[in-house]
Amino acid sequence: TRDFTGTGIDNRPSDSTDHGDATAEVVTDVAPEAELVLVSFSSAIELANAAEWVNEHDEIDVALPNTQFTGRPLDGTSLIGDAIEDGAQSDTAWVAPAGNYADGAHWYDTQPAPPDGEFIEFADNTECNWVETSQSFDVSLQWTDWEDTDQRYGLGVYQYGSNTDELIQIANSNEDQSVGFSPREHVAVAGSGTSQWFCVAVYADTADEEVTLDLFLRRTAADLTYASPERSVAVPGTHPEVLTIGAVNWWSGEVAPYSGRGPTIDGRLKPDIGAPTQVSTDAYGEVGYGGTSAAAPHAAGAAALLAGQNDSLTAPKITDTLTETAQQTAGTGVEREDLPYQIGEIFIDSELPNTQVGAGLVDIETAVTSVGGEDTSVAD
């Protein structure tokens, strides 16, 4: 184990879940002989430090940072990407989820700068991107000004006051990018338990150039009124060296509506492949582990199987093999007699490649066979 949080790998925060346990369980279901190294991090900087540590250990064949960050460049250039790149090009295959922002949790647009102090429009004469919820939510804004950081925007959340049609600001974020802050803003709003409407608005502070703006909403049950499923893949899944995994419902072959879509902001195809989601684990119970976080460990387990079958495979060869053998109908290599369903084979009714699952479904048996392996047995 290795901890980069400073709090210890066993000291999980009070609001944590069984996410890590379920991730490890899926990996070992697919690759039961894999030896796991547990590395903890809680921020993008800590992940970058963890990636550098992983790269120093040639014996680590596959790395799975099963997380999704926003507030970082979406074109594959970031501190995390720089740290991952060396290992991904040689010794360690990096696998990551596409993120869960495609279904009402992401919006983007390229717009000229409005006059300072005025709001951007999400639609004609519409300056509010409305969210209806009774629960807490976070909103993050970022824009394409990572090199110069001389375009400044603010992010606000508003509600109508009692007995008035005037919007009142209840949350605001407006960092000063001119003194080195990154082009991003973030606000958090506490839920009241009663369903309410919130106006999410973006305004120019000091801006005079056209930029692309992205909004990401983190929530339990709420959607942006104006949303864009495309280009919703999160970091580190945006990086070229990472094998990025979309989520496919095992029972229907349909891409999960929340599963992050490409292309990336710089036009690359992402995700790279798809894998099953909403599966049974001890941590979450029957059919309880969902999201692209459930899909990614299927692919990471497949990568571990390839590494175990042929120790001469480089990281690029492992990820290329999984991409090249992906199909519309795919044997996942996972069949368990203790479950009320089987996920040994699923079919996706979609033309490939596409920006939902890239080259197609991970096909573990075909991938292993293609590198001269035979053993795709899994735990019961």
Buried (B, 14 or more C-beta within 10 A) or exposed (E): EBBBBEEEBEEBEEEEEBBBEBBBBBBBBBBBEBEEBEBBBBEBEBBBBBBBBBBEEEEBBBBBBBBBBBBBBBBBBBBBBEBBBBBBEEBBBBBBBBBBBBBBBBBBBEBEBBEEEEBBBBEEEEBBBBBEBEBBBEBBBBBBBBEEBEBBBBBBBBBBEEEEEEBEEBBBBBBEBEEEEBBBBBBEBEBEEEEBEBBBBBBBBBBEEEBBBBBBBBBEEBBBBBBBBBBBBBBBBBBBBBBBBBBBBBEEBBBBBBBBBBEBBEEBBBBBBBBBBBBBBEBBEEBBBBBBBBBBBBBBBBBBBBBBBBEEBBBEBBBBBBBEBBBBEBBBBBBBEEEEEEBBBBEBEBEBBBBBBBBBBBBBBBBBBBBEBEEBEBEE
